[in-house]
Amino acid sequence: MTLEQKIGQFFFPAVFIKDTEENIQATEELIRRHNIGGLTFFHSRASAATNYETKKKIVFNDDSYQRLKGLIVRYQSCASIPLLMSIDAEWGLAMRVEKTPQYPYAITLGALPESESHLVYELGKQIGLDLKSAGINYNLAPLADINNNPNNPVIGYRSFGENKEKVARFALEYLRGMSDVGVLGCLKHFPGHGNTNVDSHLGLPVLEENLEQLLENELYPFIKGIENNVDSIMIGHLAVPALNEGKDTSASLSKSIIEELLRKRLGYNGLVISDALNMHSVSKLYDKRGELEWEAFNAGNDVLCFAENVREGIQEILKNATPQRIEASYSRLMKCKQKVGILEGQQDEIVKLDFETASLLNRKIARSSITKIKDNGSTSLILEASKNEKLALLSLHKGVDNPFFNSLIPELNATLFSVDEIAEQTVTNMEQNLRLFDTVLIALYVPKAKPTNNFELAPEVLEILDRLLKSKKCVLYVFGTPYALQIIPNLELADGIVQIYQDFIEFQENAAIQLLSNSLCKGTLPVHIKGI
């Protein structure tokens, strides 16, 4: 191949499952004309990864998975060198594709005891098999970010927690599971996106730590990944002035961070991929088309993810890069393609989505991650109130017909209430409804995993919680991010607090089993929660 053809391999433009035929044909032309090396799949142009501010409505379809499979076959048929098909599937294909198995968030896995790390391996393996069933061979996951900032708007629930050893071990188990079924993985977001308070999709976060502090904490999981020959490392769009002569240059555009720190000091010789180049932290820096792609390559990235200026970027790199540098990046990419067997044209065995195995795995994770935060005899309290007909079950942000309550109803004598739709008299009406009950079992379904607008918890819901905690015996089960606990007023007045992390059926049913049997909870909070 010519140098220009080799440079084409470094480009992984975004493609969308819901694209028009016109868009699809444009991608096919891009593959044929520019010899690009891979694609990164997203749900649609209205999805969160590309629609940060305008809030277009996302249209969901039942045929997304079949459409994805068809597009992959179609795009591969255009390529002279087989494409690496990549996707961001941190908690499974369901992160991008509806009607596919969904697995727990990393924060849920972080609640598992270290003795259950094999469940993280199994999760990585199942996600890998799901991806292979669609024709995808590269997962841009997991996070190696240490979750040490509760106000982080973009990492939070996507990290395994705040303990660096646990983050490193669980990330490696996840990678090992995928690798064992022939899928590449990626540690991200180097040098660590956990202790930031800006969403890099919208702006440039700044990490104030110096090198010594980074080596002690943020870099630890990446170092362990390097020791274990991780397939690839993604460079985050975040500035670390201490590593860049005091300048607020994004790590993804910084030679001193990629070439000096990652390559030379930490000794990493694997594939380096940029975070998506359409993210506003970097996408608006250069007026000339192709300049961003050149600067990212020049900084040390081998693969340019979500490159929007393929033709111009190739020409800029051809004009400015040395043949030696081009050959080095090309060699690293080819090793990854060789590892997953696509260069030899080998046919993978046909793999089908396995919802049953996914559900069984989710059930095991649910059982081992349930975290009892406070217990003043919660089960006895519930059973006693049930016997005396003084027990109310209150569901917040979900109706009473939920798997948690449905599992409890046959065993408890209780009256059911819910606050799902918010109305003008919601708080007053609920207080009136519950006046005759001594004890309230509250199921709080946290609407969103991100902290924006208090996780979308309605002010009325927080007001109800405040009043009940001050006036009743309350046992609280939280289905969602544990960070929501720190905005609940008077939480310390609760008689019991149990953290469940997800609202999957398997998690709700296990929560009911735990409550009725008062069984031992193996889970521990993976992050520090203020006031607990």
Rosetta blueprint (number, residue, H / E / L):
1 M L
2 T L
3 L H
4 E H
5 Q H
6 K H
7 I H
8 G H
9 Q L
10 F L
11 F E
12 F E
13 P L
14 A E
15 V E
16 F E
17 I L
18 K L
19 D L
20 T L
21 E H
22 E H
23 N H
24 I H
25 Q H
26 A H
27 T H
28 E H
29 E H
30 L H
31 I H
32 R H
33 R H
34 H H
35 N L
36 I L
37 G L
38 G E
39 L E
40 T E
41 F E
42 F E
43 H L
44 S L
45 R L
46 A L
47 S L
48 A L
49 A L
50 T L
51 N L
52 Y L
53 E L
54 T L
55 K L
56 K L
57 K L
58 I L
59 V L
60 F L
61 N L
62 D L
63 D L
64 S H
65 Y H
66 Q H
67 R H
68 L H
69 K H
70 G H
71 L H
72 I H
73 V H
74 R H
75 Y H
76 Q H
77 S L
78 C L
79 A L
80 S L
81 I L
82 P L
83 L L
84 L E
85 M E
86 S E
87 I E
88 D L
89 A L
90 E L
91 W L
92 G L
93 L H
94 A H
95 M H
96 R L
97 V L
98 E L
99 K L
100 T L
101 P L
102 Q L
103 Y L
104 P L
105 Y L
106 A H
107 I H
108 T H
109 L H
110 G L
111 A L
112 L L
113 P L
114 E H
115 S H
116 E H
117 S L
118 H H
119 L H
120 V H
121 Y H
122 E H
123 L H
124 G H
125 K H
126 Q H
127 I H
128 G H
129 L H
130 D H
131 L H
132 K H
133 S H
134 A H
135 G L
136 I L
137 N L
138 Y E
139 N E
140 L L
141 A L
142 P L
143 L E
144 A L
145 D L
146 I L
147 N L
148 N L
149 N L
150 P L
151 N L
152 N L
153 P L
154 V L
155 I L
156 G H
157 Y H
158 R H
159 S L
160 F L
161 G L
162 E L
163 N L
164 K H
165 E H
166 K H
167 V H
168 A H
169 R H
170 F H
171 A H
172 L H
173 E H
174 Y H
175 L H
176 R H
177 G H
178 M H
179 S H
180 D L
181 V L
182 G L
183 V L
184 L E
185 G L
186 C L
187 L E
188 K E
189 H E
190 F E
191 P L
192 G L
193 H L
194 G L
195 N L
196 T L
197 N L
198 V L
199 D L
200 S L
201 H L
202 L L
203 G L
204 L L
205 P L
206 V E
207 L L
208 E L
209 E L
210 N L
211 L H
212 E H
213 Q H
214 L H
215 L H
216 E H
217 N L
218 E L
219 L L
220 Y H
221 P H
222 F H
223 I H
224 K H
225 G H
226 I H
227 E H
228 N L
229 N L
230 V L
231 D L
232 S E
233 I E
234 M E
235 I E
236 G L
237 H L
238 L L
239 A E
240 V L
241 P H
242 A H
243 L H
244 N L
245 E L
246 G L
247 K L
248 D L
249 T L
250 S E
251 A H
252 S H
253 L H
254 S L
255 K H
256 S H
257 I H
258 I H
259 E H
260 E H
261 L H
262 L H
263 R H
264 K H
265 R H
266 L L
267 G L
268 Y L
269 N L
270 G L
271 L E
272 V E
273 I E
274 S E
275 D L
276 A L
277 L L
278 N L
279 M L
280 H H
281 S H
282 V H
283 S H
284 K L
285 L L
286 Y L
287 D L
288 K L
289 R L
290 G L
291 E H
292 L H
293 E H
294 W H
295 E H
296 A H
297 F H
298 N H
299 A H
300 G L
301 N L
302 D L
303 V E
304 L E
305 C E
306 F L
307 A L
308 E L
309 N L
310 V H
311 R H
312 E H
313 G H
314 I H
315 Q H
316 E H
317 I H
318 L H
319 K H
320 N H
321 A L
322 T L
323 P H
324 Q H
325 R H
326 I H
327 E H
328 A H
329 S H
330 Y H
331 S H
332 R H
333 L H
334 M H
335 K H
336 C H
337 K H
338 Q H
339 K H
340 V L
341 G L
342 I L
343 L L
344 E L
345 G L
346 Q L
347 Q L
348 D L
349 E L
350 I L
351 V L
352 K L
353 L L
354 D L
355 F H
356 E H
357 T H
358 A H
359 S H
360 L H
361 L H
362 N H
363 R H
364 K H
365 I H
366 A H
367 R H
368 S H
369 S H
370 I L
371 T E
372 K E
373 I E
374 K E
375 D E
376 N L
377 G L
378 S H
379 T H
380 S H
381 L H
382 I H
383 L H
384 E H
385 A H
386 S H
387 K H
388 N L
389 E L
390 K L
391 L E
392 A E
393 L E
394 L E
395 S E
396 L E
397 H L
398 K L
399 G L
400 V L
401 D L
402 N L
403 P H
404 F H
405 F H
406 N H
407 S H
408 L H
409 I L
410 P L
411 E L
412 L L
413 N L
414 A L
415 T E
416 L E
417 F E
418 S E
419 V E
420 D L
421 E L
422 I L
423 A L
424 E L
425 Q L
426 T H
427 V H
428 T H
429 N H
430 M H
431 E H
432 Q H
433 N H
434 L L
435 R L
436 L L
437 F L
438 D L
439 T E
440 V E
441 L E
442 I E
443 A E
444 L E
445 Y E
446 V L
447 P L
448 K L
449 A L
450 K L
451 P L
452 T H
453 N H
454 N H
455 F H
456 E L
457 L L
458 A L
459 P H
460 E H
461 V H
462 L H
463 E H
464 I H
465 L H
466 D H
467 R H
468 L H
469 L H
470 K H
471 S H
472 K L
473 K E
474 C E
475 V E
476 L E
477 Y E
478 V E
479 F E
480 G L
481 T L
482 P H
483 Y H
484 A H
485 L H
486 Q H
487 I H
488 I L
489 P L
490 N L
491 L H
492 E H
493 L H
494 A L
495 D L
496 G E
497 I E
498 V E
499 Q E
500 I L
501 Y L
502 Q L
503 D L
504 F L
505 I H
506 E H
507 F H
508 Q H
509 E H
510 N H
511 A H
512 A H
513 I H
514 Q H
515 L H
516 L H
517 S H
518 N L
519 S L
520 L L
521 C L
522 K L
523 G L
524 T L
525 L L
526 P L
527 V L
528 H L
529 I L
530 K L
531 G L
532 I L
